[in-house]
Structures are given as C-alpha cells and as structure tokens.
Amino acid sequence: MNIWNERYSGEEYHFGTEPSGFLVANCDLLKPGMHCLALADGEGRNGVWLAERGLKVHSVDSSSVAIGKAKRLAAERGVKIELELADLADWDFGFEKYDAVVAVFIQFAPPDLREKMFGQIKESLKPGGLLLLHGYTPRQLEYRTGGPSAPENLYTESLLKEAFSDMEIVSLHEYDQEIREGSGHSGMSALIDLVAKKV
C-alpha cells in the first residue's frame, strides 16, 4: 500500500483542513484568477483555500486517498479545483504554465529528486510567476513534531538561495514557531519560508 494512502486513511484530515499559516501570511501575493499549481497538496487544505480566494488551482498528489478527501473538502467548501493523481518523480510540470507554484512541506524528496523538481518548478512558472515554498530546517529533527526524518531532505537558507539563484528572492527566512496542523504537524517547529519570482 502507498505509504501516503496509509497515512491519509483515517476519517480525520491528517494535516487538518485549515491552510498553512505561511500561505495566509502571504495571501496578498495571491490574486483571484491566477493559475496556481499546488504541489503534493495532500488532502487539499491549501488547494481548497486557494480556490476559495478565486485562484484557478491545479492540485497534484500521489495518494488516491488524499485526492478523494480533497474532492470532498472542495465540495463542502463549494469550490472547484483540478485534482490530479501523479507521481511527482516523473510527472510533467509543463512549461510557463502557472502564475504561482505553492510547495508546502514537499520534503519527501531526497536531494536528486528535489533538484529535478526545483528545476521543473522554475520551468513551469510564467515569467514574473511566484514560487511560495515552505518547509522544515534541520533543527526540526530536534523538535520531532512532523516532517521527514532524513536530514538531507531538509532545507537551509543557503541551500534554497543557491537552488533559486536564477530567480529574484522576494523573501527567505528561518524561524521557530508552534504550529497546529492536524495530527501530522503539531508543536514547536523549525521552519523556513521562501518567496521567489521568476525573472
């Protein structure tokens, strides 16, 4: 069984139904009508919220169970989003297709896949398009309140600065904050946020 199908199999939403605080904090950047890719969107908490704000959302995930729950959440909230089941290791992101890419906690990707995905994110953005990336730093291994156990999957400012050196870094910072996102992310967390614009 797909490990993510197993993780999402309960009645409850594993990461809750409210959007990431990172997205809410950057809501002014997300305008109605923007075509947005929500990567590894899970049970849809972020994609549905984006759709509620008037964005045209393409939500992609590798778990059929999560996609089913995202569909239900969208119906409950009265919004439409395009949901696609895909393995991001070999999925075609497209070329200059999106006004924004939202990548919240996509740290299932080891370094080689991460490098490939980061490259595809850049290609998929239209000129002037925005990347909103939110994840954990290595200090998260001390907190153990969610996220991957593999240190190499975690982000640092220097890693992201180098990976997106060909984009305009709008903001990039690390910080510690308590988050409550279902049972999946709960407690003090070591976080990092990046907003970058394709030039």
RONUKE-851529 format. One record per residue: x, y, z of N, C-alpha, C, O in turn; residue in three letters. Coordinates in steps of 0.001 Angstrom, whole numbers, m for minus. Layout:
<atoms>
[atom [X Y Z] [X Y Z] [X Y Z] [X Y Z] 'ALA']
...
</atoms>
This chain:
<atoms>
[atom [831 m1201 0] [0 0 0] [869 1256 0] [1854 1339 733] 'MET']
[atom [499 2223 m820] [1154 3524 m851] [1227 4079 584] [210 4169 1272] 'ASN']
[atom [2437 4449 1023] [2616 4933 2399] [1731 6145 2680] [1257 6326 3802] 'ILE']
[atom [1511 6973 1663] [677 8166 1850] [m795 7789 1915] [m1556 8416 2652] 'TRP']
[atom [m1212 6783 1163] [m2597 6305 1285] [m2856 5843 2711] [m3912 6105 3287] 'ASN']
[atom [m1871 5152 3263] [m1997 4665 4641] [m2083 5835 5624] [m2894 5831 6550] 'GLU']
[atom [m1242 6820 5402] [m1202 7979 6300] [m2514 8766 6265] [m2948 9302 7285] 'ARG']
[atom [m3132 8830 5108] [m4353 9614 4939] [m5631 8788 5117] [m6728 9289 4867] 'TYR']
[atom [m5501 7541 5541] [m6644 6617 5525] [m7711 6881 6596] [m8840 6407 6464] 'SER']
[atom [m7373 7624 7644] [m8354 7874 8704] [m9456 8834 8266] [m9357 9486 7227] 'GLY']
[atom [m10485 8905 9065] [m11585 9827 8779] [m11139 11282 8932] [m11564 12161 8183] 'GLU']
[atom [m10278 11512 9913] [m9780 12875 10145] [m8820 13285 9025] [m8239 12442 8341] 'GLU']
[atom [m8674 14591 8858] [m7689 15109 7909] [m6339 15168 8628] [m6194 15867 9631] 'TYR']
[atom [m5346 14426 8104] [m4068 14230 8795] [m3376 15553 9131] [m2794 15701 10206] 'HIS']
[atom [m3444 16503 8210] [m2834 17822 8441] [m3896 18900 8652] [m3618 20090 8511] 'PHE']
[atom [m5102 18478 8987] [m6188 19422 9222] [m6801 19932 7921] [m6424 19505 6830] 'GLY']
[atom [m7748 20847 8059] [m8440 21401 6883] [m8171 22896 6710] [m8665 23513 5766] 'THR']
[atom [m7396 23470 7613] [m7064 24893 7501] [m5768 25061 6707] [m4904 24186 6754] 'GLU']
[atom [m5618 26164 5983] [m4419 26362 5166] [m3173 26582 6015] [m3251 26918 7197] 'PRO']
[atom [m2041 26385 5387] [m764 26687 6019] [m714 28153 6419] [m1107 29028 5647] 'SER']
[atom [m227 28420 7632] [m61 29794 8093] [845 30600 7166] [685 31812 7028] 'GLY']
[atom [1780 29928 6543] [2685 30574 5577] [1902 31157 4407] [2162 32282 3982] 'PHE']
[atom [939 30390 3884] [127 30898 2780] [m736 32073 3222] [m846 33074 2514] 'LEU']
[atom [m1337 31946 4379] [m2190 33017 4889] [m1376 34304 5048] [m1854 35393 4730] 'VAL']
[atom [m145 34165 5542] [721 35330 5748] [1091 35999 4427] [1403 37189 4393] 'ALA']
[atom [1054 35226 3334] [1426 35764 2025] [228 35909 1092] [383 35946 m128] 'ASN']
[atom [m958 35990 1673] [m2183 35996 857] [m2251 37183 m94] [m2888 37087 m1143] 'CYS']
[atom [m1609 38301 245] [m1661 39481 m616] [m981 39236 m1970] [m1247 39947 m2940] 'ASP']
[atom [m107 38230 m2029] [590 37924 m3282] [m258 37077 m4225] [35 36966 m5415] 'LEU']
[atom [m1319 36480 m3669] [m2127 35512 m4417] [m3429 36159 m4852] [m4327 36375 m4038] 'LEU']
[atom [m3529 36467 m6134] [m4665 37239 m6654] [m5690 36341 m7339] [m5325 35335 m7948] 'LYS']
[atom [m6969 36698 m7244] [m8009 35957 m7967] [m7673 35861 m9451] [m7196 36820 m10058] 'PRO']
[atom [m7931 34689 m10021] [m7678 34477 m11445] [m6313 33905 m11752] [m6087 33426 m12863] 'GLY']
[atom [m5388 33941 m10790] [m4065 33351 m11015] [m4208 31839 m11194] [m5008 31191 m10519] 'MET']
[atom [m3414 31293 m12119] [m3366 29839 m12321] [m2271 29302 m11408] [m1099 29638 m11573] 'HIS']
[atom [m2654 28472 m10451] [m1741 28056 m9384] [m1593 26533 m9339] [m2583 25804 m9395] 'CYS']
[atom [m358 26067 m9238] [m67 24654 m9028] [177 24430 m7538] [1071 25040 m6951] 'LEU']
[atom [m624 23551 m6929] [m423 23160 m5529] [228 21781 m5535] [m432 20770 m5780] 'ALA']
[atom [1526 21754 m5264] [2319 20528 m5362] [2169 19651 m4121] [2175 20150 m2996] 'LEU']
[atom [2035 18349 m4332] [1894 17409 m3213] [893 17967 m2209] [1195 18119 m1025] 'ALA']
[atom [m298 18268 m2704] [m1304 19024 m1954] [m2086 18168 m958] [m2945 18684 m243] 'ASP']
[atom [m1799 16871 m904] [m2423 16012 103] [m3938 16049 60] [m4555 15901 m995] 'GLY']
[atom [m4520 16251 1227] [m5984 16225 1357] [m6642 17548 969] [m7841 17734 1178] 'GLU']
[atom [m5857 18460 407] [m6427 19632 m227] [m6591 20881 610] [m7211 21841 153] 'GLY']
[atom [m6050 20904 1839] [m6300 22074 2694] [m5803 23368 2053] [m6449 24409 2173] 'ARG']
[atom [m4656 23306 1374] [m4119 24523 758] [m4769 24811 m589] [m5115 25956 m878] 'ASN']
[atom [m4936 23794 m1406] [m5552 23982 m2711] [m6975 24514 m2618] [m7368 25392 m3387] 'GLY']
[atom [m7746 23980 m1674] [m9129 24426 m1493] [m9152 25883 m1028] [m9958 26678 m1511] 'VAL']
[atom [m8275 26226 m99] [m8208 27612 381] [m7849 28562 m757] [m8417 29649 m859] 'TRP']
[atom [m6914 28162 m1608] [m6537 28989 m2755] [m7724 29174 m3692] [m7953 30268 m4208] 'LEU']
[atom [m8475 28102 m3910] [m9663 28191 m4769] [m10712 29121 m4150] [m11402 29851 m4862] 'ALA']
[atom [m10825 29086 m2817] [m11764 29983 m2131] [m11389 31449 m2348] [m12246 32332 m2290] 'GLU']
[atom [m10123 31696 m2594] [m9649 33062 m2838] [m9755 33447 m4316] [m9334 34536 m4704] 'ARG']
[atom [m10310 32564 m5132] [m10546 32887 m6530] [m9449 32475 m7488] [m9476 32857 m8658] 'GLY']
[atom [m8477 31696 m7011] [m7428 31222 m7905] [m7906 29975 m8655] [m8755 29229 m8169] 'LEU']
[atom [m7349 29770 m9832] [m7599 28561 m10612] [m6534 27553 m10188] [m5357 27722 m10506] 'LYS']
[atom [m6943 26512 m9475] [m5986 25639 m8786] [m5871 24271 m9454] [m6871 23611 m9732] 'VAL']
[atom [m4633 23865 m9704] [m4303 22517 m10155] [m3586 21843 m8989] [m2431 22155 m8700] 'HIS']
[atom [m4270 20925 m8325] [m3763 20257 m7121] [m3291 18857 m7488] [m4055 18056 m8027] 'SER']
[atom [m2022 18566 m7192] [m1416 17292 m7584] [m918 16546 m6355] [m291 17139 m5476] 'VAL']
[atom [m1194 15243 m6291] [m698 14425 m5192] [m567 12970 m5640] [m1187 12546 m6616] 'ASP']
[atom [253 12216 m4906] [494 10805 m5257] [m434 9841 m4534] [m357 8634 m4760] 'SER']
[atom [m1308 10344 m3671] [m2194 9486 m2883] [m3637 9583 m3372] [m4237 10657 m3353] 'SER']
[atom [m4183 8461 m3805] [m5581 8445 m4252] [m6530 8711 m3088] [m7590 9310 m3273] 'SER']
[atom [m6152 8267 m1886] [m6975 8511 m697] [m7040 10012 m412] [m8107 10553 m123] 'VAL']
[atom [m5880 10680 m495] [m5824 12129 m259] [m6644 12878 m1305] [m7365 13818 m974] 'ALA']
[atom [m6536 12468 m2556] [m7292 13127 m3631] [m8790 13018 m3362] [m9535 13976 m3572] 'ILE']
[atom [m9229 11848 m2898] [m10643 11660 m2572] [m11101 12598 m1465] [m12199 13151 m1523] 'GLY']
[atom [m10251 12776 m453] [m10607 13664 654] [m10556 15137 229] [m11340 15955 710] 'LYS']
[atom [m9634 15463 m667] [m9562 16827 m1202] [m10823 17146 m2007] [m11355 18254 m1935] 'ALA']
[atom [m11285 16173 m2762] [m12515 16346 m3550] [m13694 16626 m2623] [m14530 17485 m2901] 'LYS']
[atom [m13744 15882 m1513] [m14818 16059 m535] [m14743 17436 121] [m15762 18104 298] 'ARG']
[atom [m13536 17852 479] [m13349 19157 1121] [m13754 20284 175] [m14404 21247 584] 'LEU']
[atom [m13365 20157 m1094] [m13731 21181 m2077] [m15252 21270 m2224] [m15812 22363 m2319] 'ALA']
[atom [m15909 20116 m2241] [m17370 20096 m2357] [m18021 20747 m1139] [m18981 21508 m1264] 'ALA']
[atom [m17481 20434 49] [m18020 21017 1284] [m17871 22529 1287] [m18739 23241 1793] 'GLU']
[atom [m16773 23021 722] [m16498 24465 708] [m17102 25167 m509] [m17064 26393 m613] 'ARG']
[atom [m17655 24378 m1421] [m18318 24967 m2588] [m17382 25547 m3628] [m17708 26536 m4283] 'GLY']
[atom [m16197 24921 m3784] [m15253 25407 m4795] [m14844 24256 m5713] [m14991 23079 m5382] 'VAL']
[atom [m14329 24642 m6870] [m13841 23657 m7833] [m12333 23769 m7944] [m11789 24864 m8092] 'LYS']
[atom [m11657 22622 m7870] [m10222 22591 m8147] [m9946 21394 m9051] [m10654 20388 m9014] 'ILE']
[atom [m8912 21529 m9853] [m8494 20418 m10716] [m7586 19514 m9890] [m6514 19931 m9452] 'GLU']
[atom [m8022 18274 m9682] [m7260 17322 m8877] [m6624 16281 m9788] [m7288 15722 m10662] 'LEU']
[atom [m5334 16021 m9581] [m4638 15040 m10411] [m3795 14111 m9549] [m3025 14554 m8697] 'GLU']
[atom [m3958 12815 m9789] [m3144 11793 m9133] [m1876 11606 m9950] [m1950 11272 m11132] 'LEU']
[atom [m723 11813 m9346] [528 11738 m10107] [1703 11436 m9194] [1714 11821 m8025] 'ALA']
[atom [2686 10745 m9741] [3964 10538 m9066] [4867 11684 m9501] [5247 11768 m10669] 'ASP']
[atom [5208 12557 m8578] [5969 13758 m8936] [7385 13445 m9414] [8057 14310 m9976] 'LEU']
[atom [7840 12213 m9194] [9169 11827 m9667] [9222 11784 m11198] [10290 11958 m11786] 'ALA']
[atom [8078 11553 m11839] [8093 11501 m13311] [6916 12250 m13941] [6513 11952 m15066] 'ASP']
[atom [6381 13205 m13220] [5251 13992 m13727] [5758 15191 m14519] [6770 15794 m14162] 'TRP']
[atom [5054 15536 m15592] [5418 16677 m16422] [4783 17945 m15848] [3563 18104 m15891] 'ASP']
[atom [5600 18834 m15319] [5107 20069 m14709] [4588 21065 m15749] [3812 21962 m15418] 'PHE']
[atom [5010 20909 m16988] [4621 21852 m18034] [5608 23012 m18137] [6513 23149 m17314] 'GLY']
[atom [5417 23851 m19168] [6334 24959 m19446] [5592 26286 m19427] [4630 26485 m20169] 'PHE']
[atom [6051 27193 m18566] [5477 28546 m18436] [3946 28490 m18393] [3252 29169 m19149] 'GLU']
[atom [3460 27667 m17493] [2033 27362 m17397] [1340 28065 m16231] [157 28393 m16312] 'LYS']
[atom [2085 28294 m15145] [1469 28765 m13898] [1930 30167 m13496] [3067 30573 m13736] 'TYR']
[atom [990 30888 m12873] [1321 32191 m12285] [1941 32031 m10903] [2660 32911 m10431] 'ASP']
[atom [1658 30903 m10260] [2204 30635 m8922] [2322 29130 m8715] [1494 28353 m9190] 'ALA']
[atom [3360 28742 m8002] [3519 27360 m7550] [3611 27397 m6032] [4444 28102 m5464] 'VAL']
[atom [2745 26629 m5386] [2728 26521 m3926] [3285 25155 m3544] [2736 24120 m3923] 'VAL']
[atom [4378 25164 m2791] [5054 23921 m2394] [5217 23934 m873] [6203 24449 m346] 'ALA']
[atom [4244 23365 m187] [4222 23366 1278] [4578 21967 1790] [3852 21002 1549] 'VAL']
[atom [5696 21877 2495] [6156 20598 3064] [6228 19494 2007] [5590 18450 2139] 'PHE']
[atom [7020 19743 951] [7211 18719 m89] [8521 17967 147] [9200 17580 m804] 'ILE']
[atom [8870 17763 1415] [10197 17256 1746] [10296 15733 1801] [11144 15170 2493] 'GLN']
[atom [9400 15082 1047] [9537 13646 800] [10672 13407 m199] [11156 12285 m344] 'PHE']
[atom [11090 14476 m886] [12037 14360 m1998] [13485 14375 m1505] [13918 15350 m891] 'ALA']
[atom [14242 13295 m1770] [15683 13310 m1480] [16394 14255 m2439] [15784 14712 m3406] 'PRO']
[atom [17687 14565 m2194] [18367 15615 m2954] [18285 15504 m4472] [18089 16519 m5140] 'PRO']
[atom [18429 14299 m5045] [18414 14197 m6504] [17034 14526 m7072] [16927 15223 m8081] 'ASP']
[atom [15978 14027 m6426] [14621 14332 m6871] [14281 15789 m6590] [13614 16442 m7393] 'LEU']
[atom [14737 16295 m5455] [14489 17707 m5115] [15071 18631 m6184] [14418 19583 m6612] 'ARG']
[atom [16292 18349 m6610] [16943 19169 m7637] [16139 19135 m8930] [15945 20163 m9579] 'GLU']
[atom [15677 17956 m9295] [14861 17808 m10510] [13547 18589 m10381] [13139 19296 m11302] 'LYS']
[atom [12889 18447 m9217] [11614 19133 m9001] [11783 20649 m8978] [10964 21374 m9543] 'MET']
[atom [12830 21125 m8334] [13072 22570 m8309] [13251 23110 m9731] [12748 24184 m10060] 'PHE']
[atom [13972 22357 m10571] [14158 22767 m11954] [12838 22808 m12710] [12590 23718 m13502] 'GLY']
[atom [11997 21815 m12458] [10704 21757 m13138] [9752 22853 m12644] [8956 23384 m13417] 'GLN']
[atom [9840 23183 m11363] [9040 24292 m10828] [9380 25572 m11592] [8488 26299 m12028] 'ILE']
[atom [10675 25838 m11749] [11109 27054 m12443] [10615 27076 m13887] [10159 28107 m14380] 'LYS']
[atom [10709 25933 m14556] [10250 25855 m15951] [8743 26064 m16053] [8254 26657 m17015] 'GLU']
[atom [8010 25575 m15055] [6543 25616 m15127] [5972 27004 m14858] [4823 27280 m15200] 'SER']
[atom [6768 27876 m14248] [6291 29234 m13946] [6372 30141 m15166] [7325 30086 m15943] 'LEU']
[atom [5359 30966 m15313] [5409 32020 m16327] [6423 33069 m15876] [6704 33165 m14681] 'LYS']
[atom [6983 33860 m16802] [7828 34983 m16381] [7050 35884 m15423] [5906 36252 m15691] 'PRO']
[atom [7681 36233 m14310] [7003 37011 m13279] [6220 36156 m12299] [5666 36669 m11326] 'GLY']
[atom [6171 34843 m12553] [5439 33928 m11667] [6129 33737 m10337] [7340 33917 m10212] 'GLY']
[atom [5334 33367 m9340] [5838 33265 m7965] [5925 31828 m7477] [5043 31012 m7748] 'LEU']
[atom [6997 31530 m6756] [7112 30289 m6004] [6949 30618 m4530] [7630 31497 m4001] 'LEU']
[atom [6036 29903 m3866] [5883 30007 m2417] [6221 28642 m1833] [5452 27690 m1961] 'LEU']
[atom [7378 28562 m1192] [7918 27298 m681] [8041 27373 836] [8584 28337 1377] 'LEU']
[atom [7537 26358 1513] [7518 26338 2984] [7947 24950 3446] [7423 23939 2977] 'HIS']
[atom [8904 24913 4370] [9374 23605 4825] [10065 23663 6174] [9981 24646 6909] 'GLY']
[atom [10750 22573 6467] [11468 22420 7726] [12976 22573 7520] [13509 22242 6462] 'TYR']
[atom [13651 23083 8556] [15108 23137 8586] [15628 21943 9405] [14845 21261 10065] 'THR']
[atom [16937 21692 9363] [17479 20558 10111] [17184 20578 11615] [17177 19522 12248] 'PRO']
[atom [16943 21750 12194] [16618 21803 13630] [15316 21059 13953] [15057 20713 15105] 'ARG']
[atom [14508 20822 12926] [13253 20106 13135] [13494 18692 13665] [12620 18113 14311] 'GLN']
[atom [14662 18143 13398] [14985 16801 13891] [15042 16773 15419] [14872 15717 16028] 'LEU']
[atom [15281 17930 16035] [15271 18010 17496] [13842 18110 18030] [13519 17544 19074] 'GLU']
[atom [12998 18831 17306] [11616 19007 17768] [10768 17747 17561] [9949 17389 18407] 'TYR']
[atom [10983 17084 16420] [10243 15840 16113] [8718 16032 16190] [8001 15202 16750] 'ARG']
[atom [8251 17128 15622] [6815 17430 15641] [6208 17328 14238] [5159 17913 13967] 'THR']
[atom [6869 16587 13359] [6411 16416 11990] [7579 16498 11035] [8685 16884 11413] 'GLY']
[atom [7320 16127 9789] [8350 16238 8766] [9196 14990 8625] [9020 14018 9359] 'GLY']
[atom [10130 15027 7661] [10945 13846 7371] [12005 13594 8438] [12435 14514 9134] 'PRO']
[atom [12414 12348 8554] [13491 12001 9491] [14853 12028 8798] [15887 11926 9457] 'SER']
[atom [14855 12164 7470] [16109 12188 6704] [16674 13612 6662] [16061 14493 6059] 'ALA']
[atom [17829 13854 7289] [18396 15207 7337] [18601 15819 5959] [18441 17027 5784] 'PRO']
[atom [18955 14988 4978] [19250 15507 3643] [18007 16042 2917] [18129 16721 1898] 'GLU']
[atom [16827 15740 3435] [15590 16235 2812] [15182 17612 3336] [14232 18211 2832] 'ASN']
[atom [15889 18110 4336] [15523 19373 4972] [16215 20552 4292] [17215 20375 3596] 'LEU']
[atom [15678 21754 4497] [16161 22948 3801] [16947 23863 4737] [16677 23941 5935] 'TYR']
[atom [17916 24545 4158] [18602 25642 4841] [18510 26873 3930] [18218 26757 2740] 'THR']
[atom [18762 28042 4506] [18741 29264 3700] [19753 29180 2563] [19455 29565 1432] 'GLU']
[atom [20961 28673 2865] [21996 28618 1829] [21603 27647 715] [21870 27916 m456] 'SER']
[atom [20978 26532 1060] [20539 25566 52] [19520 26205 m894] [19636 26083 m2113] 'LEU']
[atom [18525 26883 m328] [17470 27478 m1154] [17986 28681 m1940] [17571 28913 m3075] 'LEU']
[atom [18893 29443 m1330] [19464 30600 m2021] [20224 30150 m3267] [20151 30783 m4320] 'LYS']
[atom [20951 29051 m3126] [21712 28519 m4267] [20773 27904 m5306] [20935 28123 m6506] 'GLU']
[atom [19788 27133 m4834] [18880 26434 m5755] [18071 27408 m6611] [17742 27113 m7760] 'ALA']
[atom [17753 28575 m6035] [16917 29547 m6745] [17670 30848 m7028] [17086 31931 m7037] 'PHE']
[atom [18980 30716 m7258] [19819 31892 m7522] [19460 32567 m8850] [19794 33730 m9074] 'SER']
[atom [18773 31820 m9729] [18374 32388 m11012] [16978 33019 m10953] [16419 33402 m11981] 'ASP']
[atom [16424 33122 m9740] [15155 33813 m9537] [15385 35003 m8605] [16411 35085 m7930] 'MET']
[atom [14433 35911 m8579] [14507 37033 m7640] [13974 36557 m6289] [12807 36183 m6180] 'GLU']
[atom [14822 36571 m5262] [14397 36153 m3929] [13630 37318 m3295] [14222 38336 m2940] 'ILE']
[atom [12331 37164 m3159] [11495 38200 m2557] [11644 38173 m1043] [11780 39219 m409] 'VAL']
[atom [11617 36973 m463] [11853 36815 976] [12337 35398 1252] [11936 34447 581] 'SER']
[atom [13202 35276 2246] [13749 33982 2647] [14165 34080 4104] [15047 34866 4449] 'LEU']
[atom [13535 33287 4961] [13957 33310 6357] [13584 32027 7099] [12607 31346 6789] 'HIS']
[atom [14419 31738 8096] [14210 30602 9000] [13663 31132 10319] [14000 32243 10730] 'GLU']
[atom [12832 30354 10974] [12276 30763 12265] [11683 29545 12970] [11402 28525 12342] 'TYR']
[atom [11500 29667 14279] [10839 28626 15067] [9451 29128 15448] [9282 30277 15855] 'ASP']
[atom [8463 28250 15311] [7093 28644 15608] [6266 27410 15934] [6499 26333 15386] 'GLN']
[atom [5317 27570 16814] [4406 26468 17117] [3327 26413 16044] [2709 27427 15723] 'GLU']
[atom [3105 25225 15491] [2035 25071 14502] [1103 23944 14941] [1518 22997 15609] 'ILE']
[atom [m153 24067 14553] [m1181 23056 14832] [m1882 22734 13532] [m2843 23403 13152] 'ARG']
[atom [m1404 21717 12854] [m1967 21316 11568] [m2329 19839 11641] [m1581 18977 11180] 'GLU']
[atom [m3496 19562 12232] [m3916 18184 12426] [m2935 17424 13295] [m2152 18023 14033] 'GLY']
[atom [m2977 16102 13207] [m2046 15288 13991] [m680 15200 13317] [303 14812 13949] 'SER']
[atom [m616 15563 12024] [628 15432 11267] [1693 16438 11630] [2877 16104 11664] 'GLY']
[atom [1288 17682 11904] [2217 18746 12291] [1661 19391 13555] [680 20132 13494] 'HIS']
[atom [2273 19117 14684] [1722 19655 15925] [2827 19932 16933] [3478 19011 17427] 'SER']
[atom [3033 21224 17237] [4023 21597 18235] [5051 22575 17686] [4939 23046 16555] 'GLY']
[atom [6053 22872 18504] [7105 23794 18107] [7862 23218 16913] [8215 22039 16900] 'MET']
[atom [8105 24060 15918] [8674 23586 14658] [9740 24544 14156] [9666 25753 14380] 'SER']
[atom [10741 23979 13467] [11820 24768 12863] [11511 24923 11383] [11628 23970 10613] 'ALA']
[atom [11113 26139 10985] [10541 26368 9663] [11393 27282 8802] [12237 28031 9294] 'LEU']
[atom [11147 27198 7507] [11815 28097 6562] [10826 28458 5463] [10101 27598 4964] 'ILE']
[atom [10800 29716 5095] [9885 30223 4066] [10691 30871 2942] [11658 31593 3184] 'ASP']
[atom [10268 30596 1714] [10857 31241 555] [9752 31740 m365] [8826 31001 m699] 'LEU']
[atom [9859 32991 m765] [9034 33516 m1852] [10023 34008 m2911] [10886 34839 m2629] 'VAL']
[atom [9888 33486 m4130] [10799 33854 m5211] [10009 34123 m6488] [8968 33512 m6729] 'ALA']
[atom [10525 35053 m7306] [9853 35435 m8546] [10705 35060 m9744] [11912 35306 m9758] 'LYS']
[atom [10076 34464 m10750] [10783 34123 m11978] [11026 35400 m12789] [10101 36172 m13039] 'LYS']
[atom [12257 35605 m13188] [12599 36817 m13945] [12694 36518 m15436] [12972 37417 m16229] 'VAL']
</atoms>
